[in-house]
Amino acid sequence: MSFSFPVYRSPDFDEDRFLAAPDATFAEVAASGVAPEGFHVTSIYPEYFKIRGRWMLTCPSRMDAVPVLRDNGALDIVEFRVFSGPSLQCSLGGGE
């Protein structure tokens, strides 16, 4: 018996529930090693965040990491060692 992975189908972001969803909320890391209260930890599954009205897929999927919104608008998934600084922020929710 052979195994084949199921085909991944991304959500239809033109649906009303996605259009009406709020943008993800981000907060700056105030001190190295201390994530903001209510931060989001990623999973092994595909995760999307709505940023400035646009849904972004995190890539790669990585378990027990944090989504970081960079100053240039890029969304990175980084290990859970967070450092303070103006370009590093952690998600507080708003993902799907």
N, C-alpha and C positions, 0 to 999 in steps of 0.2 A: 504494500500500500504506500503510495507516494503522498507527500505533503506539499501543498502549495500555499503560500501566504495569501490571505485575502487581499483584494485590491482596495487600496485606501481611497476614499472619496472625501474630498474637502467639503466643508459646509457651504451652503449657498448663502453667501453674505448679502444677497439682495433680498432675503426674507426680512419681513418687518421686525422680527425679534432681534436680528443682528443690526439692522439700521438704527433701531431705537436704543440699542445698548450704549451705556456710557463708555467714554474712553477709560483705559486703565489709569490707575492713580499711582504715581511714583513719589518717593521721598528720598532725599539725599541721605547718604550714610554720614552720620555726625561724628562717629569715632571708629577707628579701625577695629575690625573684629566684632562690631555690634550692628546687627541688621535692624532696620526700623521695626517698631511694633506692628504686627499684622502682616509681615512680609510674606511673599509667595515662594514656595519651594516647588521646583519643577518635578515632573514625573517622566517615565519612559515613553509616554504617549504623546502624540502631536498636540501642541498647545499654541493657541493664537492669542494675541493681545491687540486690542483696538487702541491705536495711537494716532492722535490727530485725525480721527475719523476713518482711518484705514486699518484693516485687519492684517496683522503680520504674523506669519508662522515662525516659531522659534526653530532655529536650526543650528546645530543638531539637537535632537531631543537628548536630554541628559538628566538622570535621576538625581535628586538631592542637590540641585544647583539653584542659582537665583538668576532671574532675568534682569539684565542691566541695560538701561537706556543711555546710550552715549550722547555726548554733546552734538555729534554729527547726525543724530537720528537713528543710528544703527541699534538694533536690539541684539545683545549678546547673551549667551547662556554661559555663566562662569561658575567655577567651584565656589563653595560656600565660604571662602575666605574673602570677606569684603573689606575694602580699604576706604578710608575717607578721601574725599576729593570732589571737586565740582563736576567731574564728568561721570561719576559712578552713582547710580541710583538703583533702588530695589523696588520691584512692583509690590503694591499693596492690594492688588485685585483687579478685576475688570477683564480677566482672561476668560477664555472659553475652553 
